[in-house]
Amino acid sequence: MMTTEAIQEDEPSDHFSMFSSQISKIKYSYNKIREVKSYRVGELFSAYRDILWDDGRHKYNVSSFIGEIDEILLGERFSAFDQSTLDNLIGTLRQRGNSNATINRKMAALSKLLRKAHKMGDIHSLPEFRRQKERAGRIRFLERDEEARLFAAIKSRSEDAYRLSVFLVDTGCRLGEALGLIWNDIQEHRVSFWITKSGRSRTIPMTERVKEVIKLPVTEGRRPKGPFTKLSQAQFRAIWNDAKAEVGLGADDQVVPHILRHTCASRLVQGGIDIRRVQMWLGHQTLSMTMRYAHLATNDLDGCVTVLETPRGEAAVGRAESSVFSSPLTAPSASPSKQKAEPADAKAPRKSSKAK
């Protein structure tokens, strides 16, 4: 508020100076005003799928996820994706029988898409994506005899598919990582994986049989780009399914090519390799992913068996002798020899002081 003296002397007060300085900082930028538009989830996916996801099986799965989400939302257009819409979407997926793990994968794809759309100004608000609690299920891996029978059936159908199977179980790599290898990725005794799911490259040593299966037979014609580039994922899976049905594993829905990665990890842990090295070998982005196999590392618990296998008779005597809480009524009676020795000791004559 200005005083009368300040007006008369034509000198602005401190309040007026502060007010006028704040006014001078106000700027109007009409060129940033945008028309609010609405989009379907499918339209956003079409706009950003090639930017957010590389070509491959994962992109194919994401396309299926987004298509299902768009169908649940009935193709509704939106300029803001609110929390109630997300909650109803998750509820519908659960009613359809989706596990929490499956819901998490679908929500991860949706979250990635919406965050990109929000950054580009297509939508102006985002919900909070909360990860659903997943159960730690049983990890299936191949026993040695199962591997031998399955690989023999695969080899009878395709030598290339057999070579790939051996490579997968001894390196623990993903199917896409193996199929994408080129000869330059293989140097002496090591193989490097540059195109990975986590985006992090890794290099691991090769076993002797891996060194053998990456060698191609000498044939006429042009050499392929890599050791397994003659196969596609679809071809390998078809050979795999036929072979597992032949050896009696057709009804086991967990016996898929990815089981070879589980088998490699399980053998490393059971062989005494520490979890951190197993993480590096598999290329897991977080240690929590590798901890799924930690329960197989029982070497540190072997000493417990010695304690549990102590003979019961020796253990009972040991407990009775060492217990400070045993009562006279429950304590074991002394042996007859000890009972006789005690009175004899008590009546033993004392040496006379005169004898000294």
C-alpha positions in Angstrom: 0.0 0.0 0.0 1.4 3.4 -0.9 1.5 6.3 1.6 0.3 9.8 0.9 3.9 11.2 1.2 5.2 8.8 -1.4 2.5 9.9 -3.9 3.2 13.5 -3.3 7.0 13.2 -3.5 6.6 11.0 -6.6 8.8 8.3 -5.0 7.4 4.8 -5.1 7.4 2.9 -1.8 9.3 -0.5 -1.3 6.0 -2.4 -1.7 5.4 -0.7 -5.1 8.9 -1.5 -6.3 8.6 -5.1 -5.4 5.1 -5.4 -7.0 6.3 -3.7 -10.2 9.4 -6.0 -10.4 7.2 -9.1 -10.2 4.9 -7.7 -12.9 7.8 -7.2 -15.2 8.8 -10.9 -15.0 5.4 -12.2 -16.2 5.7 -13.4 -19.8 3.0 -14.7 -22.1 3.8 -17.3 -24.7 0.8 -17.9 -26.8 2.7 -20.1 -29.3 2.9 -23.0 -26.7 -0.9 -23.4 -26.5 -1.8 -26.7 -28.1 -5.0 -28.3 -29.1 -6.0 -31.1 -26.7 -6.3 -34.3 -28.7 -7.4 -37.8 -27.7 -5.8 -41.1 -28.8 -6.4 -44.8 -28.6 -3.8 -47.1 -27.1 -3.4 -48.8 -30.4 -2.7 -45.4 -32.1 0.0 -44.5 -29.7 1.6 -47.9 -30.2 1.6 -47.5 -34.0 3.3 -44.1 -33.5 6.1 -45.2 -31.2 6.5 -49.0 -31.5 9.5 -48.8 -33.8 11.2 -46.2 -31.5 10.6 -48.0 -28.3 11.1 -51.7 -29.3 13.6 -53.5 -31.5 12.3 -56.0 -34.0 12.1 -59.5 -32.6 10.0 -61.8 -30.5 9.7 -59.3 -27.6 8.3 -56.7 -29.9 5.8 -59.3 -31.2 4.7 -60.1 -27.6 4.3 -56.4 -26.8 2.1 -56.0 -29.9 -0.1 -58.7 -28.6 -0.2 -57.1 -25.1 -1.2 -53.7 -26.4 -3.8 -55.2 -28.7 -5.4 -56.9 -25.8 -5.4 -53.8 -23.7 -6.9 -51.7 -26.5 -9.7 -54.4 -26.8 -10.4 -54.3 -23.0 -10.7 -50.5 -23.2 -13.1 -50.9 -26.1 -10.9 -48.6 -28.3 -11.7 -45.6 -26.0 -9.9 -42.4 -26.8 -8.3 -40.4 -24.0 -6.1 -37.4 -23.4 -5.3 -38.4 -19.8 -4.9 -42.0 -18.5 -6.3 -41.9 -15.0 -5.8 -44.3 -12.1 -9.3 -45.7 -12.1 -8.8 -46.7 -15.8 -5.6 -48.5 -14.9 -7.2 -50.3 -11.9 -10.1 -51.5 -13.9 -7.7 -52.7 -16.6 -5.7 -54.8 -14.1 -8.9 -56.1 -12.6 -10.2 -57.3 -16.0 -6.9 -59.0 -16.7 -7.0 -60.8 -13.4 -10.6 -62.0 -14.1 -9.4 -63.4 -17.4 -7.0 -65.6 -15.5 -3.8 -63.6 -15.9 -1.2 -64.3 -13.2 0.5 -61.4 -11.5 3.7 -62.1 -13.4 1.8 -61.8 -16.7 0.0 -58.7 -15.6 3.4 -57.1 -14.7 4.8 -57.8 -18.2 1.7 -56.3 -19.8 1.7 -53.2 -17.6 5.5 -52.7 -18.2 4.7 -52.5 -21.9 1.8 -50.1 -21.3 3.8 -47.9 -18.9 6.7 -47.6 -21.4 4.3 -46.5 -24.1 2.4 -44.0 -22.0 5.6 -42.4 -20.6 6.8 -41.8 -24.1 3.4 -40.3 -25.2 3.4 -38.1 -22.1 6.9 -36.9 -22.8 5.9 -36.1 -26.4 2.8 -34.1 -25.2 0.2 -36.5 -26.5 -1.3 -37.1 -23.1 -1.1 -34.8 -20.1 -1.3 -37.2 -17.0 -0.1 -40.6 -16.0 -1.3 -43.1 -13.4 0.9 -44.8 -10.8 2.0 -48.2 -12.0 2.5 -50.6 -9.0 4.2 -53.9 -9.5 2.0 -56.8 -8.6 3.5 -59.3 -6.1 4.7 -62.4 -7.9 5.0 -65.9 -6.5 8.3 -67.7 -6.7 7.3 -70.7 -8.7 9.3 -73.9 -9.3 12.1 -73.6 -11.8 12.2 -76.6 -14.1 15.6 -77.7 -15.5 16.7 -80.7 -17.4 18.4 -83.7 -15.8 21.4 -85.2 -17.6 19.4 -88.2 -18.9 16.6 -85.9 -20.1 19.1 -83.7 -21.9 20.7 -86.8 -23.6 17.3 -88.2 -24.8 16.0 -84.8 -26.0 19.2 -83.8 -27.8 19.4 -87.2 -29.5 15.9 -86.7 -30.9 16.7 -83.2 -32.0 19.9 -84.4 -33.7 18.0 -87.0 -35.7 15.9 -84.2 -37.1 18.4 -81.4 -37.7 22.2 -81.2 -37.1 21.9 -77.4 -36.9 19.2 -77.5 -34.3 21.3 -80.0 -32.2 24.4 -77.7 -32.4 22.2 -74.8 -31.3 20.8 -76.8 -28.4 24.2 -77.7 -27.0 25.3 -74.1 -27.4 22.3 -72.8 -25.4 22.6 -75.2 -22.5 26.4 -74.6 -22.0 26.3 -70.9 -22.5 22.9 -70.1 -20.8 22.3 -67.5 -23.5 18.8 -66.6 -24.8 17.7 -68.1 -28.1 17.6 -64.7 -29.8 21.2 -64.0 -28.6 22.5 -67.2 -30.1 20.7 -66.7 -33.4 22.1 -63.2 -33.7 25.7 -64.2 -33.4 28.1 -63.5 -36.2 31.6 -64.9 -36.6 33.3 -61.7 -35.4 31.6 -62.3 -32.0 33.6 -65.5 -31.5 37.2 -65.0 -30.6 39.5 -67.9 -29.5 38.0 -69.4 -26.4 35.3 -66.8 -25.7 32.0 -65.6 -27.2 30.5 -62.1 -26.9 26.8 -61.3 -26.9 26.2 -57.7 -28.0 22.5 -57.8 -28.8 20.9 -58.7 -25.4 17.5 -58.2 -23.7 19.0 -56.0 -21.0 21.0 -53.9 -23.5 24.2 -54.9 -21.8 26.9 -56.8 -23.7 28.8 -59.7 -22.0 31.6 -62.1 -22.9 31.9 -65.6 -21.5 34.3 -68.5 -22.0 33.2 -71.5 -24.0 33.2 -75.2 -23.0 34.9 -77.7 -25.1 31.7 -79.1 -26.6 30.6 -75.5 -27.5 33.9 -75.0 -29.4 33.0 -78.1 -31.3 29.4 -77.3 -32.2 30.2 -73.8 -33.5 32.3 -75.4 -36.2 30.4 -75.7 -39.4 31.0 -78.7 -41.7 33.0 -77.8 -44.8 30.5 -77.3 -47.6 30.5 -75.7 -51.0 28.9 -72.3 -51.3 28.9 -69.1 -49.4 29.6 -69.2 -45.6 26.7 -68.0 -43.5 27.1 -64.8 -41.4 27.1 -66.8 -38.1 27.1 -70.3 -36.6 23.3 -70.5 -36.3 22.0 -68.0 -38.9 20.6 -70.8 -41.0 17.8 -71.3 -38.4 14.9 -69.1 -37.4 13.2 -69.2 -34.0 10.1 -70.7 -35.5 12.0 -73.5 -37.2 13.9 -74.4 -34.0 10.8 -74.4 -31.9 9.0 -76.7 -34.3 11.9 -79.2 -34.2 12.1 -78.8 -30.4 8.4 -79.6 -30.0 8.5 -82.7 -32.2 11.6 -84.0 -30.4 10.2 -83.5 -26.9 7.0 -85.2 -27.8 9.0 -88.2 -29.1 10.9 -88.6 -25.8 7.8 -88.4 -23.6 8.0 -84.7 -22.5 5.2 -83.4 -24.7 2.8 -82.9 -21.8 5.3 -80.8 -19.8 4.6 -77.2 -20.8 7.8 -76.0 -19.0 10.0 -77.9 -21.4 10.5 -75.0 -23.9 13.8 -73.8 -25.3 14.2 -71.4 -22.5 14.6 -74.3 -20.1 18.2 -74.7 -21.4 19.0 -71.3 -19.8 17.5 -72.4 -16.5 19.5 -75.7 -16.8 22.8 -73.8 -17.3 22.1 -71.5 -14.3 21.1 -74.4 -12.1 24.2 -76.4 -12.9 26.4 -73.4 -12.2 24.8 -72.8 -8.7 24.8 -76.5 -7.8 28.5 -76.6 -8.8 29.4 -74.1 -6.2 29.6 -70.9 -8.4 28.6 -67.9 -6.3 25.5 -65.9 -7.3 27.3 -62.8 -8.4 29.3 -64.7 -11.0 26.2 -66.5 -12.2 24.6 -63.1 -12.6 27.5 -62.0 -14.8 27.4 -65.2 -16.8 23.7 -65.0 -17.6 23.7 -61.2 -18.1 20.9 -60.5 -15.6 20.3 -56.8 -15.1 19.5 -57.2 -11.4 20.8 -59.7 -8.8 17.2 -60.4 -7.7 16.7 -62.2 -11.0 19.6 -64.5 -10.3 18.5 -65.1 -6.7 15.8 -67.4 -8.1 18.5 -70.1 -8.3 20.0 -69.4 -4.9 18.1 -72.1 -3.1 20.1 -74.7 -5.2 23.3 -73.6 -3.6 23.2 -76.0 -0.6 27.0 -76.5 -0.2 27.2 -74.1 2.8 24.5 -76.2 4.6 26.4 -79.6 4.3 27.8 -79.1 7.8 24.3 -79.2 9.3 23.9 -82.8 8.2 26.7 -83.9 10.5 24.9 -82.5 13.5 21.6 -84.1 12.5 23.2 -87.5 11.9 24.7 -87.8 15.4 23.7 -91.2 16.9 20.8 -90.9 19.2 22.4 -92.8 22.1 25.4 -90.6 22.2 23.3 -87.5 21.9 21.1 -88.6 24.8 24.1 -89.2 27.1 25.7 -86.0 26.1 22.6 -84.0 26.8 22.1 -85.7 30.3 25.7 -85.0 31.3 25.9 -81.5 30.1 22.4 -80.2 31.1 22.4 -77.9 34.1 18.7 -78.2 34.5 18.4 -81.9 35.1 16.8 -82.8 38.5 17.9 -85.6 40.9 14.8 -87.5 40.0 15.5 -87.5 36.3 19.3 -87.7 36.4 20.8 -91.1 35.5 21.9 -93.1 38.5 25.6 -93.6 39.1 27.3 -96.9 38.1 27.8 -99.5 40.9 31.5 -99.1 40.9 31.2 -95.4 41.6 28.7 -96.0 44.3 31.1 -98.4 46.1 34.1 -96.1 45.6 32.4 -93.1 47.3 32.1 -94.7 50.9 35.6 -96.2 50.7 37.0 -92.8 50.0 35.0 -91.3 52.8 36.3 -93.8 55.4 39.9 -93.7 54.3 42.1 -92.9 57.4 43.7 -89.6 57.6 47.4 -89.4 58.1 48.4 -88.4 61.6 50.1 -85.2 62.1 52.7 -87.0 64.3 53.9 -89.0 61.4 55.4 -85.9 59.9 
